[in-house]
């Protein structure tokens, strides 16, 4: 549930984010079916995103996994706390929701 592509690197059709391999289509967009929780389409501001991602974390299967991703969300918000470009903020929000979707699907398939 990271928010930044600056913590990742491109690799043949994928993006590696903090050790996670996120699948990408030919245009470089992450492959995603739908948002992990209802309400993702309503997220427009950073605080809304933070709350949304924390709700996603509560849906993960194990306490350790939940804490890991909560920590990652907090760290990402600290890293981007000085961002003031509205377009960049919207890019970060969109990317964070896509990454959350991928993570939620990853753990859903394991259970």
Biotite code that builds the C-alpha atoms (Angstrom):
import biotite.structure as struc

atoms = struc.array([
    struc.Atom([0.000, 0.000, 0.000], chain_id="A", res_id=1, res_name="UNK", atom_name="CA", element="C"),
    struc.Atom([2.781, 2.315, -0.782], chain_id="A", res_id=2, res_name="UNK", atom_name="CA", element="C"),
    struc.Atom([2.012, 5.583, -2.408], chain_id="A", res_id=3, res_name="UNK", atom_name="CA", element="C"),
    struc.Atom([5.140, 6.304, -4.326], chain_id="A", res_id=4, res_name="UNK", atom_name="CA", element="C"),
    struc.Atom([6.693, 4.904, -7.423], chain_id="A", res_id=5, res_name="UNK", atom_name="CA", element="C"),
    struc.Atom([9.961, 6.492, -6.281], chain_id="A", res_id=6, res_name="UNK", atom_name="CA", element="C"),
    struc.Atom([10.367, 3.526, -3.912], chain_id="A", res_id=7, res_name="UNK", atom_name="CA", element="C"),
    struc.Atom([10.063, 1.076, -6.772], chain_id="A", res_id=8, res_name="UNK", atom_name="CA", element="C"),
    struc.Atom([11.684, 0.291, -10.073], chain_id="A", res_id=9, res_name="UNK", atom_name="CA", element="C"),
    struc.Atom([10.300, -0.816, -13.395], chain_id="A", res_id=10, res_name="UNK", atom_name="CA", element="C"),
    struc.Atom([10.914, -4.433, -14.376], chain_id="A", res_id=11, res_name="UNK", atom_name="CA", element="C"),
    struc.Atom([9.568, -5.912, -17.603], chain_id="A", res_id=12, res_name="UNK", atom_name="CA", element="C"),
    struc.Atom([5.850, -5.261, -17.279], chain_id="A", res_id=13, res_name="UNK", atom_name="CA", element="C"),
    struc.Atom([5.870, -4.920, -13.499], chain_id="A", res_id=14, res_name="UNK", atom_name="CA", element="C"),
    struc.Atom([6.722, -2.465, -10.780], chain_id="A", res_id=15, res_name="UNK", atom_name="CA", element="C"),
    struc.Atom([8.577, -3.554, -7.687], chain_id="A", res_id=16, res_name="UNK", atom_name="CA", element="C"),
    struc.Atom([7.343, -1.658, -4.634], chain_id="A", res_id=17, res_name="UNK", atom_name="CA", element="C"),
    struc.Atom([9.066, -2.385, -1.358], chain_id="A", res_id=18, res_name="UNK", atom_name="CA", element="C"),
    struc.Atom([9.578, -6.002, -2.326], chain_id="A", res_id=19, res_name="UNK", atom_name="CA", element="C"),
    struc.Atom([6.173, -6.494, -3.977], chain_id="A", res_id=20, res_name="UNK", atom_name="CA", element="C"),
    struc.Atom([5.824, -7.217, -7.661], chain_id="A", res_id=21, res_name="UNK", atom_name="CA", element="C"),
    struc.Atom([2.844, -5.303, -9.067], chain_id="A", res_id=22, res_name="UNK", atom_name="CA", element="C"),
    struc.Atom([1.708, -6.516, -12.520], chain_id="A", res_id=23, res_name="UNK", atom_name="CA", element="C"),
    struc.Atom([1.485, -3.883, -15.291], chain_id="A", res_id=24, res_name="UNK", atom_name="CA", element="C"),
    struc.Atom([-0.266, -3.809, -18.666], chain_id="A", res_id=25, res_name="UNK", atom_name="CA", element="C"),
    struc.Atom([1.456, -2.698, -21.887], chain_id="A", res_id=26, res_name="UNK", atom_name="CA", element="C"),
    struc.Atom([0.812, 0.998, -21.153], chain_id="A", res_id=27, res_name="UNK", atom_name="CA", element="C"),
    struc.Atom([2.484, 0.660, -17.762], chain_id="A", res_id=28, res_name="UNK", atom_name="CA", element="C"),
    struc.Atom([-0.761, 0.802, -15.757], chain_id="A", res_id=29, res_name="UNK", atom_name="CA", element="C"),
    struc.Atom([-1.182, -1.674, -12.933], chain_id="A", res_id=30, res_name="UNK", atom_name="CA", element="C"),
    struc.Atom([-3.508, -4.532, -13.741], chain_id="A", res_id=31, res_name="UNK", atom_name="CA", element="C"),
    struc.Atom([-6.523, -4.117, -11.509], chain_id="A", res_id=32, res_name="UNK", atom_name="CA", element="C"),
    struc.Atom([-10.045, -5.463, -11.477], chain_id="A", res_id=33, res_name="UNK", atom_name="CA", element="C"),
    struc.Atom([-11.762, -3.214, -8.948], chain_id="A", res_id=34, res_name="UNK", atom_name="CA", element="C"),
    struc.Atom([-11.022, -1.294, -5.770], chain_id="A", res_id=35, res_name="UNK", atom_name="CA", element="C"),
    struc.Atom([-10.372, -3.406, -2.664], chain_id="A", res_id=36, res_name="UNK", atom_name="CA", element="C"),
    struc.Atom([-13.134, -1.807, -0.583], chain_id="A", res_id=37, res_name="UNK", atom_name="CA", element="C"),
    struc.Atom([-16.256, 0.157, -1.447], chain_id="A", res_id=38, res_name="UNK", atom_name="CA", element="C"),
    struc.Atom([-15.736, 3.894, -1.456], chain_id="A", res_id=39, res_name="UNK", atom_name="CA", element="C"),
    struc.Atom([-12.414, 4.043, -3.297], chain_id="A", res_id=40, res_name="UNK", atom_name="CA", element="C"),
    struc.Atom([-14.004, 6.147, -6.009], chain_id="A", res_id=41, res_name="UNK", atom_name="CA", element="C"),
    struc.Atom([-14.875, 8.776, -3.367], chain_id="A", res_id=42, res_name="UNK", atom_name="CA", element="C"),
    struc.Atom([-11.264, 9.255, -2.223], chain_id="A", res_id=43, res_name="UNK", atom_name="CA", element="C"),
    struc.Atom([-10.137, 12.725, -3.345], chain_id="A", res_id=44, res_name="UNK", atom_name="CA", element="C"),
    struc.Atom([-7.957, 14.064, -0.514], chain_id="A", res_id=45, res_name="UNK", atom_name="CA", element="C"),
    struc.Atom([-4.925, 12.652, 1.320], chain_id="A", res_id=46, res_name="UNK", atom_name="CA", element="C"),
    struc.Atom([-6.748, 12.257, 4.639], chain_id="A", res_id=47, res_name="UNK", atom_name="CA", element="C"),
    struc.Atom([-9.515, 10.304, 2.903], chain_id="A", res_id=48, res_name="UNK", atom_name="CA", element="C"),
    struc.Atom([-6.857, 8.094, 1.326], chain_id="A", res_id=49, res_name="UNK", atom_name="CA", element="C"),
    struc.Atom([-5.172, 7.509, 4.679], chain_id="A", res_id=50, res_name="UNK", atom_name="CA", element="C"),
    struc.Atom([-8.431, 6.413, 6.288], chain_id="A", res_id=51, res_name="UNK", atom_name="CA", element="C"),
    struc.Atom([-9.312, 4.237, 3.301], chain_id="A", res_id=52, res_name="UNK", atom_name="CA", element="C"),
    struc.Atom([-5.933, 2.476, 3.378], chain_id="A", res_id=53, res_name="UNK", atom_name="CA", element="C"),
    struc.Atom([-6.178, 1.887, 7.115], chain_id="A", res_id=54, res_name="UNK", atom_name="CA", element="C"),
    struc.Atom([-9.609, 0.269, 6.576], chain_id="A", res_id=55, res_name="UNK", atom_name="CA", element="C"),
    struc.Atom([-7.992, -1.931, 3.918], chain_id="A", res_id=56, res_name="UNK", atom_name="CA", element="C"),
    struc.Atom([-5.314, -2.961, 6.418], chain_id="A", res_id=57, res_name="UNK", atom_name="CA", element="C"),
    struc.Atom([-7.981, -4.096, 8.868], chain_id="A", res_id=58, res_name="UNK", atom_name="CA", element="C"),
    struc.Atom([-9.284, -6.494, 6.199], chain_id="A", res_id=59, res_name="UNK", atom_name="CA", element="C"),
    struc.Atom([-5.961, -8.335, 5.905], chain_id="A", res_id=60, res_name="UNK", atom_name="CA", element="C"),
    struc.Atom([-5.817, -11.837, 7.415], chain_id="A", res_id=61, res_name="UNK", atom_name="CA", element="C"),
    struc.Atom([-3.126, -11.726, 10.116], chain_id="A", res_id=62, res_name="UNK", atom_name="CA", element="C"),
    struc.Atom([-2.235, -9.114, 12.723], chain_id="A", res_id=63, res_name="UNK", atom_name="CA", element="C"),
    struc.Atom([1.411, -9.103, 11.642], chain_id="A", res_id=64, res_name="UNK", atom_name="CA", element="C"),
    struc.Atom([0.468, -8.467, 8.020], chain_id="A", res_id=65, res_name="UNK", atom_name="CA", element="C"),
    struc.Atom([-1.921, -5.700, 9.093], chain_id="A", res_id=66, res_name="UNK", atom_name="CA", element="C"),
    struc.Atom([0.797, -4.003, 11.150], chain_id="A", res_id=67, res_name="UNK", atom_name="CA", element="C"),
    struc.Atom([3.307, -4.297, 8.306], chain_id="A", res_id=68, res_name="UNK", atom_name="CA", element="C"),
    struc.Atom([1.046, -2.500, 5.842], chain_id="A", res_id=69, res_name="UNK", atom_name="CA", element="C"),
    struc.Atom([-0.124, 0.074, 8.394], chain_id="A", res_id=70, res_name="UNK", atom_name="CA", element="C"),
    struc.Atom([3.516, 0.946, 8.953], chain_id="A", res_id=71, res_name="UNK", atom_name="CA", element="C"),
    struc.Atom([4.086, 1.177, 5.172], chain_id="A", res_id=72, res_name="UNK", atom_name="CA", element="C"),
    struc.Atom([1.080, 3.508, 4.802], chain_id="A", res_id=73, res_name="UNK", atom_name="CA", element="C"),
    struc.Atom([2.309, 5.773, 7.614], chain_id="A", res_id=74, res_name="UNK", atom_name="CA", element="C"),
    struc.Atom([5.814, 5.894, 6.127], chain_id="A", res_id=75, res_name="UNK", atom_name="CA", element="C"),
    struc.Atom([4.467, 6.773, 2.684], chain_id="A", res_id=76, res_name="UNK", atom_name="CA", element="C"),
    struc.Atom([2.397, 9.581, 4.117], chain_id="A", res_id=77, res_name="UNK", atom_name="CA", element="C"),
    struc.Atom([5.457, 10.969, 5.909], chain_id="A", res_id=78, res_name="UNK", atom_name="CA", element="C"),
    struc.Atom([7.498, 10.812, 2.710], chain_id="A", res_id=79, res_name="UNK", atom_name="CA", element="C"),
    struc.Atom([4.813, 12.709, 0.761], chain_id="A", res_id=80, res_name="UNK", atom_name="CA", element="C"),
    struc.Atom([3.737, 15.127, 3.490], chain_id="A", res_id=81, res_name="UNK", atom_name="CA", element="C"),
    struc.Atom([5.279, 18.114, 1.699], chain_id="A", res_id=82, res_name="UNK", atom_name="CA", element="C"),
    struc.Atom([3.674, 17.370, -1.692], chain_id="A", res_id=83, res_name="UNK", atom_name="CA", element="C"),
    struc.Atom([1.684, 20.416, -2.861], chain_id="A", res_id=84, res_name="UNK", atom_name="CA", element="C"),
    struc.Atom([1.114, 19.735, -6.564], chain_id="A", res_id=85, res_name="UNK", atom_name="CA", element="C"),
    struc.Atom([-2.598, 18.807, -6.945], chain_id="A", res_id=86, res_name="UNK", atom_name="CA", element="C"),
    struc.Atom([-1.948, 16.691, -10.054], chain_id="A", res_id=87, res_name="UNK", atom_name="CA", element="C"),
    struc.Atom([0.802, 14.741, -8.312], chain_id="A", res_id=88, res_name="UNK", atom_name="CA", element="C"),
    struc.Atom([-1.415, 14.233, -5.261], chain_id="A", res_id=89, res_name="UNK", atom_name="CA", element="C"),
    struc.Atom([-4.129, 12.755, -7.479], chain_id="A", res_id=90, res_name="UNK", atom_name="CA", element="C"),
    struc.Atom([-1.557, 10.480, -9.140], chain_id="A", res_id=91, res_name="UNK", atom_name="CA", element="C"),
    struc.Atom([-0.401, 9.280, -5.722], chain_id="A", res_id=92, res_name="UNK", atom_name="CA", element="C"),
    struc.Atom([-3.988, 8.646, -4.613], chain_id="A", res_id=93, res_name="UNK", atom_name="CA", element="C"),
    struc.Atom([-4.789, 6.676, -7.764], chain_id="A", res_id=94, res_name="UNK", atom_name="CA", element="C"),
    struc.Atom([-1.611, 4.628, -7.478], chain_id="A", res_id=95, res_name="UNK", atom_name="CA", element="C"),
    struc.Atom([-2.132, 3.914, -3.762], chain_id="A", res_id=96, res_name="UNK", atom_name="CA", element="C"),
    struc.Atom([-5.648, 2.589, -4.413], chain_id="A", res_id=97, res_name="UNK", atom_name="CA", element="C"),
    struc.Atom([-4.355, 0.390, -7.251], chain_id="A", res_id=98, res_name="UNK", atom_name="CA", element="C"),
    struc.Atom([-1.592, -0.959, -5.024], chain_id="A", res_id=99, res_name="UNK", atom_name="CA", element="C"),
    struc.Atom([-4.069, -1.603, -2.197], chain_id="A", res_id=100, res_name="UNK", atom_name="CA", element="C"),
    struc.Atom([-6.237, -3.525, -4.646], chain_id="A", res_id=101, res_name="UNK", atom_name="CA", element="C"),
    struc.Atom([-3.293, -5.681, -5.677], chain_id="A", res_id=102, res_name="UNK", atom_name="CA", element="C"),
    struc.Atom([-2.327, -6.412, -2.066], chain_id="A", res_id=103, res_name="UNK", atom_name="CA", element="C"),
    struc.Atom([-5.901, -7.244, -1.053], chain_id="A", res_id=104, res_name="UNK", atom_name="CA", element="C"),
    struc.Atom([-6.226, -9.615, -4.024], chain_id="A", res_id=105, res_name="UNK", atom_name="CA", element="C"),
    struc.Atom([-2.893, -11.228, -3.161], chain_id="A", res_id=106, res_name="UNK", atom_name="CA", element="C"),
    struc.Atom([-4.053, -12.151, 0.339], chain_id="A", res_id=107, res_name="UNK", atom_name="CA", element="C"),
    struc.Atom([-7.547, -13.079, -0.806], chain_id="A", res_id=108, res_name="UNK", atom_name="CA", element="C"),
    struc.Atom([-6.059, -15.691, -3.179], chain_id="A", res_id=109, res_name="UNK", atom_name="CA", element="C"),
    struc.Atom([-3.912, -17.149, -0.395], chain_id="A", res_id=110, res_name="UNK", atom_name="CA", element="C"),
    struc.Atom([-6.902, -17.817, 1.858], chain_id="A", res_id=111, res_name="UNK", atom_name="CA", element="C"),
])
